[in-house]
Amino acid sequence: MNIREMRTRLGDTQSEFAARYHIPFRTVQNWETGLRKPPEYIMTLLESRIQEDLVNRKTAVLPKYDSRKIDLPKRSDYVGALAWLKAVQDMIGDNVVFALDEALMCQGSFGGHSDEYIIWVYGDDAVERFNGVVVLGNHVSPYCVKEKNGLRFTDFNRTLSDALANESLLDMQGITEAVSRYYYKNSESFDGLFVAPEYQERFEKLAQEAIEYYDD
């Protein structure tokens, strides 16, 4: 891929691409017009980062209610998170993989909120025609996907990494509660949890918050 192909795959403008990867705007312009050529190591690094971002899209803002979109079933109308998620899946299609808080609900480690509105998924962009649906990415490795009760969802390690990657937008109560449950069910240990190196420092803080969660 050349720079323009990388940028268009992400759906970014030149300024958005520059801001995403901390590259001067003029440099991006020069690369795309052929005025300058990026070093090979830069191209390799960018290709690697872009592949990650295509899988784990970092949404800039959460969707607001749009009367032109289709409303999903309300969480408050269902007894139990799984019944609600099954109704949501029946409407948006069974090709989606639930992520973040919805994945935690599928795993049984978080009950959700009665006024739940945002639905996090991996899947086709077409599901964004429904109110409240946020597509993290169009593809997630099948090695990170679990299936239970007819629902597909990211496994705990992927859910944890997604939470840390999207922390600025996410209510972290769900992941904190889930990590706390993991710790106490696992003989007060975090063994088995893995995050990417760039999230390790934040995970250590989250782990401490999780240990203290039920003391508050």
C-alpha positions as CSV (number, residue, x, y, z in Angstrom):
1,M,0.0,0.0,0.0
2,N,1.1,3.6,-0.6
3,I,0.3,6.4,1.8
4,R,-2.9,7.4,0.0
5,E,-4.2,3.8,0.0
6,M,-3.5,3.5,3.7
7,R,-5.3,6.7,4.5
8,T,-8.4,5.9,2.4
9,R,-8.7,2.4,3.9
10,L,-9.0,4.1,7.3
11,G,-11.5,6.6,5.9
12,D,-9.4,9.5,7.1
13,T,-8.8,12.9,5.5
14,Q,-5.2,14.0,5.2
15,S,-5.4,16.1,8.3
16,E,-7.1,13.2,10.3
17,F,-4.4,10.8,9.1
18,A,-1.7,13.3,10.1
19,A,-3.2,13.7,13.6
20,R,-3.8,10.0,14.1
21,Y,-0.1,9.1,13.5
22,H,1.5,12.4,14.7
23,I,2.9,13.2,11.3
24,P,3.1,16.8,10.0
25,F,0.2,17.6,7.7
26,R,2.6,19.0,5.0
27,T,4.6,15.7,5.2
28,V,1.5,13.7,4.4
29,Q,0.7,15.9,1.5
30,N,4.2,15.6,0.1
31,W,4.2,11.9,0.4
32,E,0.9,11.6,-1.4
33,T,1.8,13.9,-4.2
34,G,5.2,12.1,-4.7
35,L,7.2,15.3,-3.8
36,R,8.9,13.2,-1.1
37,K,9.1,9.5,-0.4
38,P,8.8,8.1,3.1
39,P,11.6,5.9,4.3
40,E,11.0,2.1,4.1
41,Y,11.0,1.7,7.9
42,I,8.3,4.3,8.2
43,M,6.2,2.5,5.6
44,T,6.6,-0.8,7.5
45,L,5.7,0.8,10.8
46,L,2.6,2.6,9.3
47,E,1.4,-0.6,7.6
48,S,1.6,-2.5,10.9
49,R,-0.2,0.2,12.9
50,I,-2.9,0.6,10.2
51,Q,-3.6,-3.1,10.2
52,E,-4.2,-2.9,13.9
53,D,-6.4,0.2,13.6
54,L,-8.5,-1.4,10.9
55,V,-9.2,-4.2,13.4
56,N,-9.6,-2.0,16.4
57,R,-11.0,1.3,15.2
58,K,-10.6,4.1,17.7
59,T,-13.9,5.9,17.4
60,A,-13.6,9.7,17.9
61,V,-17.1,10.3,19.3
62,L,-20.0,8.2,20.5
63,P,-23.1,8.3,18.3
64,K,-26.1,10.4,19.4
65,Y,-29.7,9.5,18.8
66,D,-30.7,10.0,15.2
67,S,-34.4,9.8,14.3
68,R,-33.5,8.6,10.8
69,K,-31.9,5.4,12.2
70,I,-33.6,2.3,13.4
71,D,-34.2,1.9,17.1
72,L,-33.0,-1.3,18.8
73,P,-34.8,-3.1,21.6
74,K,-34.5,-1.3,24.9
75,R,-32.4,-2.9,27.6
76,S,-35.1,-2.0,30.3
77,D,-37.7,-4.2,28.4
78,Y,-35.8,-7.4,29.1
79,V,-35.0,-9.5,32.2
80,G,-31.4,-10.4,31.9
81,A,-28.6,-9.1,29.6
82,L,-28.5,-12.2,27.5
83,A,-32.2,-12.0,26.5
84,W,-31.7,-8.4,25.5
85,L,-28.5,-9.1,23.5
86,K,-30.3,-12.0,21.7
87,A,-33.1,-9.6,20.7
88,V,-30.4,-7.1,19.5
89,Q,-28.7,-9.7,17.5
90,D,-31.9,-10.9,15.9
91,M,-32.4,-7.4,14.6
92,I,-28.9,-6.4,13.5
93,G,-27.9,-9.9,12.2
94,D,-25.9,-12.8,13.6
95,N,-22.7,-12.0,11.9
96,V,-21.7,-9.4,14.5
97,V,-19.3,-10.1,17.3
98,F,-20.2,-8.3,20.6
99,A,-17.4,-6.3,22.2
100,L,-16.5,-4.3,25.3
101,D,-19.5,-4.1,27.8
102,E,-21.7,-6.4,25.6
103,A,-18.9,-9.0,25.5
104,L,-18.7,-8.8,29.3
105,M,-22.4,-9.4,29.5
106,C,-22.0,-12.5,27.3
107,Q,-19.2,-13.7,29.5
108,G,-21.4,-13.2,32.6
109,S,-18.9,-10.9,34.2
110,F,-21.0,-7.7,34.0
111,G,-24.7,-7.2,34.2
112,G,-24.9,-3.9,32.3
113,H,-27.1,-0.9,32.9
114,S,-30.9,-0.8,32.7
115,D,-30.6,2.3,30.4
116,E,-27.9,0.8,28.1
117,Y,-27.8,2.6,24.7
118,I,-24.4,2.1,23.2
119,I,-23.8,-1.3,21.5
120,W,-20.1,-2.2,20.8
121,V,-19.5,-4.7,18.0
122,Y,-17.2,-6.0,15.3
123,G,-19.0,-6.3,12.0
124,D,-20.0,-4.7,8.8
125,D,-20.4,-0.9,8.8
126,A,-24.0,-1.4,7.7
127,V,-25.1,-2.1,11.2
128,E,-24.4,1.6,12.0
129,R,-27.8,2.2,10.5
130,F,-29.2,1.3,14.0
131,N,-29.2,3.8,16.8
132,G,-26.4,3.4,19.3
133,V,-24.3,0.8,17.4
134,V,-20.5,1.5,17.4
135,V,-18.4,-0.7,15.0
136,L,-14.9,-1.1,16.5
137,G,-13.7,-2.9,13.4
138,N,-14.9,-4.9,10.4
139,H,-12.9,-8.0,11.4
140,V,-11.6,-9.6,14.5
141,S,-9.4,-12.7,14.7
142,P,-11.5,-15.9,15.2
143,Y,-8.9,-16.8,17.8
144,C,-10.3,-13.9,19.9
145,V,-14.0,-14.9,19.6
146,K,-16.1,-17.1,21.9
147,E,-19.6,-18.4,21.3
148,K,-22.2,-19.1,24.0
149,N,-26.0,-19.2,24.0
150,G,-26.0,-18.4,20.3
151,L,-24.0,-15.2,20.8
152,R,-20.5,-14.4,19.5
153,F,-18.3,-12.2,21.6
154,T,-14.6,-11.2,22.1
155,D,-12.8,-13.3,24.7
156,F,-11.7,-11.6,28.0
157,N,-8.2,-10.7,26.9
158,R,-9.4,-9.0,23.7
159,T,-12.2,-7.3,25.6
160,L,-9.6,-6.0,28.1
161,S,-7.3,-4.7,25.3
162,D,-10.3,-3.0,23.5
163,A,-11.3,-1.3,26.7
164,L,-7.9,0.1,27.3
165,A,-7.6,1.2,23.6
166,N,-11.0,3.0,23.8
167,E,-10.9,4.2,27.4
168,S,-11.5,7.9,26.6
169,L,-15.0,6.9,25.4
170,L,-15.9,4.0,27.6
171,D,-17.5,3.9,31.0
172,M,-14.8,1.8,32.7
173,Q,-17.2,0.5,35.4
174,G,-17.9,-2.7,33.5
175,I,-14.3,-3.7,32.8
176,T,-13.2,-2.7,36.3
177,E,-15.9,-4.9,37.8
178,A,-15.1,-7.8,35.4
179,V,-11.3,-7.6,36.2
180,S,-12.1,-7.5,39.9
181,R,-14.2,-10.7,39.5
182,Y,-11.5,-12.3,37.6
183,Y,-8.9,-11.5,40.3
184,Y,-11.0,-13.0,43.1
185,K,-12.2,-16.0,41.2
186,N,-8.6,-16.7,40.2
187,S,-7.2,-17.0,43.7
188,E,-6.4,-13.3,43.9
189,S,-4.2,-13.4,40.8
190,F,-4.2,-11.8,37.4
191,D,-2.4,-14.8,35.8
192,G,-3.7,-15.4,32.3
193,L,-4.5,-11.8,31.5
194,F,-2.4,-10.2,28.7
195,V,-2.4,-6.7,27.2
196,A,-0.2,-5.1,24.5
197,P,3.0,-3.4,25.9
198,E,1.6,0.1,25.3
199,Y,-1.3,-0.6,27.6
200,Q,0.7,-2.3,30.4
201,E,1.1,0.8,32.6
202,R,-2.6,1.6,32.4
203,F,-3.5,-2.0,33.1
204,E,-1.4,-2.0,36.3
205,K,-3.5,1.0,37.5
206,L,-6.7,-0.8,36.4
207,A,-5.6,-3.9,38.3
208,Q,-5.2,-1.9,41.5
209,E,-8.6,-0.3,41.0
210,A,-10.1,-3.8,40.5
211,I,-8.6,-5.1,43.7
212,E,-10.1,-2.2,45.6
213,Y,-13.4,-2.3,43.7
214,Y,-15.6,-4.2,46.2
215,D,-14.0,-2.3,49.2
216,D,-15.7,1.0,48.1
